[in-house]
Amino acid sequence: MNKIFVSIFLAVILVLGINKITDVIFYVEKPEKSAYQIASVNTAASTETNETSSNQTGSEDIMALFASTSAADGAKVFKKCAACHSIAQGGGNKIGPALWGVLGRQAGSVSDYKYSKAMTAHDKAWSFEEMNGFLTKPKDWVKGTKMSFAGLKKAKDRAAVILYMNEKTDNPLPVQ
């Protein structure tokens, strides 16, 4: 039994001793800076700047895309929205508010729907540009909204849905 313990003890001492000796013999200094440089991304831009640039580029893009799409295309894309929203005149609220006449009205203004605090505080009218920004990614456009939809990534889909929603009102906004 003693021979086994001594053998294990000597093997451990031998491994650790060899490790220390090789560290001394083959000493390598650490470089001052890493060999692999990672480009850092500056994400600390202000929200106001992001909203302004999103509004400007979104408005130019969305207005230009109206010519290349139609409300009929928007009706197809709107099927993603129909699970939570009704768009028919006189249609009631579902999980989300009724969207008849949404373009041109104040955000968070359907009287019989309980909006999130963020949406009621949004205090903007639903213009083409505002709706485009919101449909891109609702949680980023109105921080704190309870709408869980991920958004429409394709600008052409957003333009088509906006045209479709603009038709579903008594007073459509002029498309220029």
MIPATI-726875 format. One line per field, with one value per residue (C-alpha): residue number from 1; x, y, z; residue in three letters. Coordinates in steps of 0.05 Angstrom, whole numbers, plus 5000, padded with zeros to 4 digits. Example, Ala and Ser with C-alpha at 12.3 -4.5 7.8 and 13.67 -1.06 7.14 Angstrom:
drenro <- (1  2)
c1 <- (5246  5273)
c2 <- (4910  4979)
c3 <- (5156  5143)
sevex <- (Ala  Ser)
REM end
This chain:
drenro <- (1  2  3  4  5  6  7  8  9  10  11  12  13  14  15  16  17  18  19  20  21  22  23  24  25  26  27  28  29  30  31  32  33  34  35  36  37  38  39  40  41  42  43  44  45  46  47  48  49  50  51  52  53  54  55  56  57  58  59  60  61  62  63  64  65  66  67  68  69  70  71  72  73  74  75  76  77  78  79  80  81  82  83  84  85  86  87  88  89  90  91  92  93  94  95  96  97  98  99  100  101  102  103  104  105  106  107  108  109  110  111  112  113  114  115  116  117  118  119  120  121  122  123  124  125  126  127  128  129  130  131  132  133  134  135  136  137  138  139  140  141  142  143  144  145  146  147  148  149  150  151  152  153  154  155  156  157  158  159  160  161  162  163  164  165  166  167  168  169  170  171  172  173  174  175  176)
c1 <- (5000  5057  5091  5027  5021  5095  5091  5031  5064  5129  5091  5054  5119  5154  5098  5095  5171  5178  5123  5160  5227  5198  5166  5234  5270  5218  5195  5152  5134  5062  5054  5032  4971  4932  4950  4876  4846  4770  4738  4692  4624  4600  4528  4523  4487  4430  4358  4339  4391  4369  4295  4310  4352  4302  4246  4283  4308  4243  4200  4242  4242  4169  4144  4187  4163  4089  4098  4125  4072  3996  3943  3926  3997  3986  3922  3964  4018  3964  3944  4002  3968  3897  3909  3911  3878  3814  3813  3740  3696  3662  3707  3721  3786  3821  3887  3907  3863  3819  3857  3800  3822  3888  3928  3919  3893  3931  3971  3937  3870  3819  3775  3754  3824  3874  3940  4008  4032  4086  4035  3989  4049  4075  4033  4043  3994  4001  4031  4063  4132  4110  4075  4135  4181  4133  4123  4198  4206  4151  4190  4246  4201  4157  4198  4152  4096  4060  4057  4100  4104  4176  4164  4165  4237  4222  4208  4164  4120  4114  4095  4043  4011  4011  3976  3925  3912  3906  3849  3814  3789  3736  3790  3852  3917  3941  3996  4044)
c2 <- (5000  5047  5033  5054  5120  5136  5119  5165  5220  5216  5216  5279  5313  5291  5320  5386  5391  5379  5431  5484  5469  5474  5541  5568  5540  5560  5627  5668  5741  5762  5812  5882  5878  5819  5790  5787  5856  5860  5921  5953  5977  6042  6030  6088  6133  6173  6149  6216  6211  6141  6160  6221  6181  6124  6173  6207  6145  6108  6163  6167  6092  6081  6136  6110  6039  6057  6059  5988  5954  5952  5948  5878  5856  5889  5848  5785  5810  5835  5762  5762  5819  5791  5743  5802  5860  5871  5920  5917  5978  5970  5911  5902  5898  5831  5821  5887  5947  5952  5984  6014  6086  6079  6122  6195  6182  6192  6133  6099  6132  6075  6088  6017  5986  5983  6006  6002  6064  6072  6073  6123  6167  6161  6222  6220  6211  6150  6178  6136  6148  6133  6069  6047  6056  6020  5961  5954  5933  5955  5944  5989  6044  6050  6025  5990  5973  5908  5889  5826  5824  5820  5867  5866  5864  5877  5949  5929  5888  5947  5993  5945  5938  6013  6022  5969  6002  6070  6041  6016  6083  6136  6189  6159  6199  6226  6184  6230)
c3 <- (5000  5017  4951  4913  4951  4942  4868  4858  4899  4859  4793  4812  4836  4771  4726  4765  4766  4692  4679  4721  4688  4618  4636  4657  4596  4545  4573  4525  4537  4526  4469  4487  4443  4416  4349  4330  4331  4334  4304  4354  4334  4364  4384  4433  4383  4411  4402  4375  4320  4303  4300  4257  4207  4207  4193  4137  4102  4117  4087  4024  4015  4031  3985  3928  3939  3934  3858  3856  3898  3907  3959  3933  3952  4019  4030  4023  4072  4120  4133  4183  4220  4216  4273  4321  4284  4246  4188  4169  4178  4245  4262  4335  4373  4378  4414  4380  4365  4303  4245  4204  4191  4228  4180  4199  4270  4335  4362  4420  4408  4400  4461  4477  4472  4530  4501  4535  4571  4518  4461  4495  4509  4437  4419  4343  4286  4242  4178  4123  4153  4225  4204  4164  4223  4269  4222  4214  4287  4334  4399  4375  4347  4409  4468  4517  4468  4483  4410  4404  4328  4304  4245  4169  4145  4071  4055  3996  4043  4090  4032  4008  4077  4086  4019  4039  4106  4072  4030  4092  4117  4103  4091  4058  4061  3994  3963  3929)
sevex <- (Met  Asn  Lys  Ile  Phe  Val  Ser  Ile  Phe  Leu  Ala  Val  Ile  Leu  Val  Leu  Gly  Ile  Asn  Lys  Ile  Thr  Asp  Val  Ile  Phe  Tyr  Val  Glu  Lys  Pro  Glu  Lys  Ser  Ala  Tyr  Gln  Ile  Ala  Ser  Val  Asn  Thr  Ala  Ala  Ser  Thr  Glu  Thr  Asn  Glu  Thr  Ser  Ser  Asn  Gln  Thr  Gly  Ser  Glu  Asp  Ile  Met  Ala  Leu  Phe  Ala  Ser  Thr  Ser  Ala  Ala  Asp  Gly  Ala  Lys  Val  Phe  Lys  Lys  Cys  Ala  Ala  Cys  His  Ser  Ile  Ala  Gln  Gly  Gly  Gly  Asn  Lys  Ile  Gly  Pro  Ala  Leu  Trp  Gly  Val  Leu  Gly  Arg  Gln  Ala  Gly  Ser  Val  Ser  Asp  Tyr  Lys  Tyr  Ser  Lys  Ala  Met  Thr  Ala  His  Asp  Lys  Ala  Trp  Ser  Phe  Glu  Glu  Met  Asn  Gly  Phe  Leu  Thr  Lys  Pro  Lys  Asp  Trp  Val  Lys  Gly  Thr  Lys  Met  Ser  Phe  Ala  Gly  Leu  Lys  Lys  Ala  Lys  Asp  Arg  Ala  Ala  Val  Ile  Leu  Tyr  Met  Asn  Glu  Lys  Thr  Asp  Asn  Pro  Leu  Pro  Val  Gln)
REM end
